[in-house]
Amino acid sequence: MDTVKARKHMVDSQVRPNDVTDIGLQAAMGNVPRERFVPANRRALAYVEQDVPLFEGRHLLKARDFAKLIDAANVQPGDLILDVGCGYGYSSAVLAQIGGVVVALEESQEVVDKASSLFSAFSIDNAVSVQGPLAEGYAKQAPFDVIVVAGGVEEGLDQLFSQLKEDVGRLVTIKMHDRVGTATLFTRSGTAYGERRLFEAHPAETIPAFRKKQQFQF
């Protein structure tokens, strides 16, 4: 597979036609070798229009949904970004090209190490991979200009909201309700929070750390 042509085709057919107007984001997605951030046996799926399985409970969001989500976050060159559930680091690699410093958060040390090795391999010096529970965020580096949760969530965002900058911090994710997803932009201004629905999305599954807790019933 000619991955350079595959990336160009992905941007031309899945990103640009879907109201993603940020030229820097388009360029970043055209530059980052998406196939290197998925398991070797799934590289053939890297550029198709579907979520790509990474490991148990986790997928790499399809290019169209990811691009629209990041475009809505309005990432600026100096922004401090928390990438929650970065997987093997694709989303962080893209964000590192358009933002300032990216903190890439994952729960498994093995996954953290894999992301770190890929950042090193591609000389991505402004992204750092860290380990910790996803729903707890990364308070020691807070507050963040932007927080990205590139997958489905049902609940558990409260600690992430508290780690947004008070001066218009932004959080983007896909809110799930009865298996229907709505990409959503949350903003913080002082103690006030805003919420704006963006577009309908259908992620392969809800990120386990953000699933609703089962209620015990008699």
C-alpha positions in Angstrom: 0.0 0.0 0.0 1.3 3.5 -0.9 0.6 5.1 2.4 1.5 8.6 1.2 -1.3 8.4 -1.4 -3.6 6.7 1.1 -3.1 9.7 3.5 -3.8 12.2 0.7 -6.9 10.3 -0.3 -8.1 10.2 3.3 -7.8 13.9 3.7 -9.3 14.6 0.3 -12.3 12.2 0.7 -12.9 12.0 4.4 -11.7 15.2 5.9 -12.0 18.2 3.6 -15.6 17.4 2.3 -16.9 17.2 5.9 -16.6 20.9 6.8 -13.1 20.6 8.3 -11.7 24.0 7.3 -8.5 24.1 9.4 -5.7 24.0 6.9 -3.1 23.1 9.6 -5.2 20.2 10.8 -5.6 19.0 7.2 -1.8 19.2 6.8 -1.1 17.4 10.1 -3.4 14.5 9.1 -1.7 14.3 5.8 1.7 14.1 7.4 1.2 11.7 10.3 1.6 8.1 9.3 -1.7 6.8 10.7 -0.8 3.2 9.9 2.1 3.2 12.3 -0.2 4.0 15.3 -2.3 0.8 14.9 -1.3 -2.8 15.4 0.7 -4.2 12.5 -2.0 -6.7 11.6 -4.5 -3.9 11.2 -2.5 -1.4 9.2 -4.5 -2.2 6.1 -7.5 -0.7 7.9 -5.8 2.5 8.9 -7.3 4.6 6.0 -10.7 3.0 5.6 -13.8 4.9 6.8 -14.2 3.0 10.1 -12.9 2.9 13.6 -9.8 0.7 13.9 -9.4 -1.8 16.8 -6.3 -1.1 18.9 -6.6 -3.3 22.0 -9.4 -4.6 24.2 -12.1 -2.0 24.7 -10.4 0.7 22.5 -10.5 1.9 18.9 -8.9 4.6 16.8 -11.6 6.9 15.8 -12.3 7.1 12.1 -10.6 10.0 10.3 -13.9 12.0 9.5 -15.1 12.0 13.1 -11.7 12.7 14.6 -11.0 15.6 12.2 -14.4 17.3 12.9 -13.9 16.9 16.6 -10.5 18.5 16.6 -11.6 21.2 14.2 -14.4 22.2 16.7 -11.8 22.4 19.5 -10.2 25.4 17.7 -6.6 24.3 18.8 -4.1 27.2 18.8 -0.3 27.0 18.4 0.4 27.7 22.1 -2.3 25.5 23.6 -1.6 23.0 26.4 -3.6 19.9 25.5 -4.6 16.8 27.4 -5.3 13.9 25.1 -7.3 11.4 27.2 -7.2 7.8 26.0 -4.6 8.5 23.3 -4.2 4.9 22.4 -0.8 4.4 20.7 -0.6 8.2 20.1 -2.0 9.0 16.7 -4.3 11.7 18.0 -1.5 13.2 20.1 0.9 13.2 17.1 -1.7 15.2 15.1 -2.4 17.6 18.0 1.3 18.1 18.5 1.6 19.6 15.0 -1.2 22.2 15.5 -1.0 22.9 19.3 1.7 23.6 21.9 2.4 20.8 24.4 0.4 17.6 24.4 0.0 15.4 27.4 -1.0 11.9 26.2 -2.8 10.0 28.9 -3.3 6.2 28.9 -4.0 3.6 31.6 -1.7 0.8 30.6 2.0 1.3 31.0 2.6 -0.9 28.0 0.5 1.4 25.9 2.2 4.4 27.3 5.6 3.0 26.4 4.5 2.2 22.9 3.2 5.7 22.4 6.4 7.1 23.8 8.5 5.1 21.4 6.5 6.3 18.4 6.8 9.9 19.5 10.6 9.4 19.6 10.6 7.6 16.3 8.9 10.5 14.6 10.8 13.2 16.5 7.6 14.5 18.2 9.3 16.5 21.0 6.2 18.4 22.2 4.1 15.3 23.2 4.7 13.3 26.4 2.9 10.0 27.2 1.9 9.5 30.8 0.1 6.7 32.8 -3.0 7.1 34.9 -6.8 6.5 35.2 -8.4 8.3 32.3 -11.4 9.8 34.2 -9.0 11.4 36.7 -7.2 13.4 34.0 -3.8 14.7 34.8 -4.1 17.4 37.5 -0.4 18.0 38.0 -0.2 19.7 34.5 -3.6 21.4 34.7 -5.2 23.7 33.7 -5.4 22.8 30.1 -6.5 24.9 27.1 -8.0 21.9 25.4 -9.0 18.4 26.5 -9.7 15.7 23.9 -11.5 12.5 24.6 -11.6 11.0 21.1 -14.2 8.3 21.7 -17.6 7.6 23.2 -18.4 8.6 26.8 -21.5 8.1 28.9 -20.4 9.7 32.2 -17.3 10.5 34.3 -16.2 13.9 32.9 -16.4 15.9 36.1 -12.7 15.8 37.0 -11.7 16.6 33.4 -14.0 19.7 33.4 -12.3 20.9 36.6 -8.9 20.8 34.8 -9.9 23.1 32.0 -8.6 26.7 32.0 -11.2 29.1 33.3 -10.6 31.4 30.4 -12.4 29.5 27.7 -11.0 26.0 28.1 -12.5 23.6 25.6 -13.3 19.9 25.9 -14.4 17.8 22.9 -15.8 14.2 23.0 -18.7 12.1 21.8 -21.6 11.8 24.3 -23.3 8.4 24.1 -27.0 7.8 24.8 -28.6 4.5 24.0 -25.8 3.7 21.6 -26.3 7.0 19.7 -23.4 9.4 19.8 -23.3 13.1 19.6 -20.0 14.9 19.2 -20.0 17.7 21.7 -18.0 20.8 22.6 -17.9 21.9 26.2 -16.4 25.3 27.1 -15.5 26.8 30.5 -15.6 30.5 31.3 -14.9 31.1 35.0 -17.3 28.8 36.9 -19.7 28.6 34.0 -19.8 25.7 31.5 -21.4 25.7 28.1 -22.3 22.7 25.9 -22.8 22.7 22.1 -23.8 19.7 20.0 -21.7 19.3 16.9 -22.6 16.3 14.8 -23.9 12.8 15.0 -21.3 10.1 15.4 -21.2 6.3 15.8 -18.0 5.2 17.6 -17.4 1.5 17.8 -17.9 1.5 21.5 -17.8 3.6 24.7 -14.4 4.0 26.3 -14.5 1.6 29.3 -13.4 4.3 31.8 -16.4 6.4 30.8 -19.2 3.8 30.8 -22.2 4.2 33.1 -21.8 2.2 36.3 -24.3 -0.6 36.6 -27.0 0.2 39.1 -27.8 -2.6 41.6 -31.5 -3.4 41.6 -33.5 -5.8 43.8 
